[in-house]
Amino acid sequence: MKIAIIGGGISAFAAAIKAAKNNKNVTIIEKNNKVLKKLLLTGNGKCNYFNTDQDIKHYHTNSNIDLKEIINKTNIEKVKAFWTYLGVVPFIKNGYYYPYSEVASSMKEALEYTAKSLGVNIITDCNITNVVKVNDKFHITGNNFEEIFDKVIIATGSYAYPITGSTGFGYSVAKSFNHTINKVNPSLVQLVTNLGIEDKWSGVRCHVIITDLNTKKCEEGEIQLTSFGISGICVFNLSRDIAIGLNKSIKESVSINFAPWCSDMLDFLNKRSIDFPKRNIISLCETFINYKLLSAILKFLKISEDSTWDKLNNKEKEKLAQALTDFQIEIVGTKDYNSAQVCSGGIDLAEINLNTLESKKVSNLYFCGEILDLDGDCGGYNITIAILSGILAGESC
């Protein structure tokens, strides 16, 4: 039984290891000169690969299915057992799992070593151009490559991070076998704004609560203010729905609370001005709001930095208090696939057997990883999806 796995990412290796353990003849075919390139970038090179919090709310799909069919306790235990089988020793911080070495290359080595020890054949520098099925066999061709296989697993990734070799080729293969591709959008990606003050706040990092004003979803954490807009994990976790909305020409906005510790900013500033009557607005607020951020907000509100609180009229006081705790920003776009960690959308899960990851349309054809319409929040969830889908595809082969 010959199995081809097209793609050399995380899900491909999980599938290869599981299939090879069942004594199958497995070949991984990768277009790059090295495998697992994207893995090395995860978690800023530290590889956050799992999370204690496995609430299903951290996983998303546009497909009309119940996610519990695939994201469930039994399957999550398979993922944990897989990492144990590889010999990964976890370092757990606030529920986030990293290898104790704190370097992603350790994970790459564990996956490669295990696959090779099981006899998996790994071919690199091989760009596959065509996959067809003839008489129950798959004919795969590419540059200097032509071979016939009994089963095929497509693990080519999405459009995200094309620098790692992701071109969306797998979508073309899926379409050629009559699969539906749900609209693909960048996800876990920076958001673009056009306030006219981005150059003033660029480089600031601060702890906030940010809310998607359409979905009302809130995230708390560190935001990064940039020359093009906003970034950070809390922003990434809202970007999926915002990107989908923008693609549908829906107006998208967020609210940022720069002082989540304060329940009534207007009252706080009124009292603070009594304690420090001679301070200008910058001096009054600088100990709890970053100077660059405060200067940018004052510019946006057209309030002089030299003004004292008592010199502001009531409307100006209300506008400043609101801006510090409910700064509403229209999102005009997202960064592109070059910046996106993953994509939303992909092969419709209703057309896939979620117990085996086999196509319902074509026997012995499987899909795993980012090519599926299944994505997760920041925090190890997308690697969990990759490993889980690879396990299911590899086991069923």
DAVENWO-V378070 format. One line per field, one symbol per residue. ss: DSSP state (a for helix, b for strand, c for the rest). A space follows every 50 residues. Layout:
BEGIN
ss->???
END
This chain:
BEGIN
ss->cbbbbbcccaaaaaaaaaaaacccbbbbbcccccccccaaaaaaaccbbb bccccaaabbccccccaaacccaaaaaaaaaaaaaacccbbbbccbbbbc cccaaaaaaaaaaaaaacccbbbccccbbbbbbbccbbbbbbccbbbbbc bbbbcccccccaaaccccaaaaaaaaccccbbbbbbbcccbbcccccaaa acccbbbbbbbbcccccbbbbbbbbcccbbbcaaaaaaaaaaaaaaaccc cbbbbbbcccccccaaaaaaaaaaaccccbaaaaacccccaaaaaaaaaa accccccbaaaccaaaaaaaaaaaacbbbbbcbbcccccccbbbbbbcaa abbccccbbcccccbbbcaaabccbbccccaaaaaaaaaaaaaaaac
END
